[in-house]
């Protein structure tokens, strides 16, 4: 983290302080209950606590007076310890956690840590972004939207909060001009900031709230108002993209470079958008700002939170993955009835790369859907090289001379500018390029973002080339190549062996003199049409970059008895709105739409679908919505085969392997089935506390510090937590776990069956149960180690109902002798 130097010499002379270190931002929690859990006891202040899944009445006099009381106590504590002007309080956290963030020196932080009434002082750390056709792929227009009144009513009056990089409010995906008027939503109390430049309101009915949070970023010296914008305006593109995926208007034409790539729509096109900007283009964001944004969103009354953000390496003082200011704030958000979808992370395909850990969060992995874009280069020797490129073709009946950038330089002095990556048209000879296909090399500059395919296209176009080829000569593991829309024929050759074929053909066809100078360009070729997608039956597949389990309970990477990710959703090559100011993707600068990939794109799919479930079942808890999504997933692709996951082969090339729950969680989301799941596995605040209290290695004092609640649970083991999956990381002998299901449909009898890898025996009791509407029943699952394999084994439990419902939960266990 970049720190800001305070004028220490001046302070020491004028204030008599002993302070020598650089100032940092610290997140501080103090004794006393936050609003959500305050049960009374402070003189003159009545209780404000809510029951699990109950909304806060933030406008009540009780809440506002107690909030003011907490903030005064925060100010008083700082004022008693430090001279005025030697610190800066950034935020008071009052609703979900009781504490504040403050900018001060390490010495002051140590003083604060030892002060009476202070529970924790943690140095702030950074977070990062975890960076169309999918409504049809998911069956929303025909199978889901009609149940909520059609696309014109899908998500009506549900408010989705986005903690992201802001929004571009003028985009047609967020327009309110061509829809039925949006009325007020009384439950939502968020405010709308005014654009400081245009003086226009950021809200329009569709966008119902818009605020930004940057105090920690400013204190750290990372914030630049010229490019980061001190407003909810999206200077990145990421926030507009995620908001449009979840709740963008239906049927918006996706036009880039004069070509329409289809119509874009959000999952819940009538849902409202509440913007809480806490991420910025160059540095990501800071936990202190993100926590403030989440706290405000819950205070304002959002129904759903979409988080395409995850922490960088946590501070050394954080011992467990589940307990830090970020996850603790989200626990309290869920207690207040808010469903939270978070991107699982982009560290795949390696194990234990998740950045979303906790049971109260729905952690979303990324899938490739059935739409793929491909293109090809046909060479004069008859060979056809496959590649990618969203471009028109060269003239179908003609071939064109190919010229390499290094062979058309004005002179050798320009070689210092990396001319082969075709970013600078001024170093290339237009007379030699005009009318030909320009060959360029994919350098490291493209990986780090200082070069772009868009710029290659602009260079080729400005020099009069008919098209371009960008060839990858060597590749690092994990390099992700996505197709980029360009206005002239163009192709990216990503396979190094195909690049070698191109280089061999070009060299053989290009005679040179004894100095190496080209005597004549004889290589010819043509570029195909890459604008039309190809639909694949192998979809969905788990994307290579999608973070993998197993889940971890601490930062020593010890395995947790909780399956993560929870669910798989589309996250690869997603078309959605982009900010005209957006700079996150250099290939889409200045465009109104972008085609990008990441678990960042998968999380808002789930947030939008959760809004549809919330609309149909307004009284369901966050855990009930999560359960309905998880138990109705599919584990088969469109061809009826088990889901596959992209993985590295021994040669570091990409291959497909049979996917496991560590890749996809419970499976790929099936929105139509989720609307009517039959049974749900419900859970509330006490259940989450029970999970924490029974997880070995978590200090009960740490739990109380964050939750203000003592451990008093009968859960026994974390594997008994009532989630729609079973995970036992250390199975010795025999272990029995219990689950409780609640019937949310008509009376039905369910037959319960189980299957498991042969090395572990599995048994369920009872083998059948009948449930009346609203009734709950327990069942038990007994696992016994038969043999030790040294790896995790997978299975499932299926509950098949007499009226057609089918509930499936994954089972994951690793057997040990002791």
Secondary structure, 3 states (H helix, E strand, C coil): CCCECCCHHHHHHHHCCCCCCCEEEEEEEECCCCHHHCCCCCCCCCCCCCCCCCCCCCCCHHHHHHHHHHHHHHHHHHHHHCCCCCCEEEEEECCCCCEEEEEEEHHHHHHHHCCCCEEEEEECCEEEECCCCHHHHCCHHHHCHHHHCCCCCCCCCCEEEEEECCECCCCHHHCCCCCCCCCCCCCCCCCECECCCCCCECCCCCEEEEEECCHHHHHCCCCCHHHHCCCCECCCCHHHHHHHHHHCCCCEEEEECCEEEEEECCCCCCCEEEEEECCECCCEEEHHHHHHHHHHHHHHCCCEEEECEEECCCCCCCCECCCCHHHHHHHHHHHCCCEEEEECCCCCCCCCCCCCCCCCCEEEEEEECCEECCEEEEECCCCEEEEECECCCCCCCCCEEEEEHHHCECCHHHHHHCHHHCCCHHHECHHHHCCCEEEEECCHHHHHCCCCHHHHHHHHHHCCCCEEEEECCCCCCCCCCCCCECCCEEEEECCHHHHHHHHHHHHHCCCECCCCCECCCCCEEEECCCCCCEECCCCCEECCCCCCCCCECECCCCECCCCCCCEEEECCCEEEECCCCCCCCHHHCCCCEEEECCHHHHHHHHHHHHHHHHHHCCCCCHHHHHHHHHHCCECECCCCCECEEEEECCCCCEEEEECCHHHHCCCECCHHHHCCCCEECCCCHHHHHHHHHHCCCCCHHHHHHHHCCCCCCCCCCHHHCCCCEEEEEEEECEEEEEEEEEECCCCEEEEEEEEECCCEEEEEECCEEEECCCCEEEEEEEEEECCCCCCCEEEEEEEEECCCCEEEEEEEEEEECC
